[in-house]
Amino acid sequence: MGNKQYGYCKPNRKRCGKKSDIKGLAFIMIVFGTVSICAFFFPVRFWIVLLSCLLVYCGYKMHSS
C-alpha cells in the first residue's frame, strides 16, 4: 500500500543567506521603487541629485552592516 511512514517529519532545511542580506535587499528595492515613482513628479536635476544621495546612503548602510 505504498511507502507511508506515519510519524515521519521532513528534516528542517537550512535557509540560504542571512536575514541581514534579505533586509538589505528589501531596503534597496524600496529605495529604488520610491525613486522611480518620484522620477515622474520631480524635475530632472532634482531627481539626479536625489538619486545620487540615495545611492551614497545605501552604499553606506550596506558597508556598515
C-alpha positions in Angstrom: 0.0 0.0 0.0 2.8 2.4 -0.7 5.6 3.8 1.4 3.6 5.6 4.0 5.6 6.3 7.1 3.4 7.6 9.9 5.0 9.9 12.4 7.7 10.9 9.9 8.6 14.5 9.7 10.7 16.1 7.0 14.1 17.4 8.1 14.4 21.1 8.6 16.1 22.7 5.6 18.7 25.4 6.1 17.8 28.7 4.6 20.2 30.3 2.1 21.5 33.7 3.1 21.2 35.7 6.3 18.4 37.8 7.5 20.6 40.9 7.2 21.1 40.1 3.5 17.4 39.9 2.9 16.8 43.2 4.9 19.4 44.9 2.8 17.9 43.7 -0.4 14.5 44.8 0.7 15.7 48.2 1.7 17.4 48.7 -1.7 14.2 47.6 -3.6 12.1 50.0 -1.5 14.5 52.9 -2.3 14.7 52.2 -6.0 10.9 51.8 -6.2 10.4 55.2 -4.4 13.0 56.9 -6.6 11.4 55.5 -9.8 7.9 56.7 -8.7 9.3 60.1 -7.7 11.0 60.4 -11.1 7.6 61.2 -12.6 6.9 64.1 -10.3 10.2 65.9 -9.8 12.3 67.8 -12.4 15.3 66.0 -13.8 18.0 67.9 -11.9 16.4 67.3 -8.6 15.9 63.7 -9.4 19.6 63.2 -10.3 20.6 64.8 -7.0 18.1 62.7 -5.0 19.3 59.5 -6.7 22.9 60.2 -6.1 22.3 61.0 -2.4 20.2 57.8 -2.0 22.9 55.7 -3.7 25.6 57.1 -1.3 23.3 56.4 1.7 22.5 52.8 0.5 26.2 52.2 0.0 27.0 53.5 3.5 24.2 51.3 5.0 25.5 48.2 3.1 29.1 48.9 4.1 28.3 49.5 7.8 26.1 46.4 8.3 
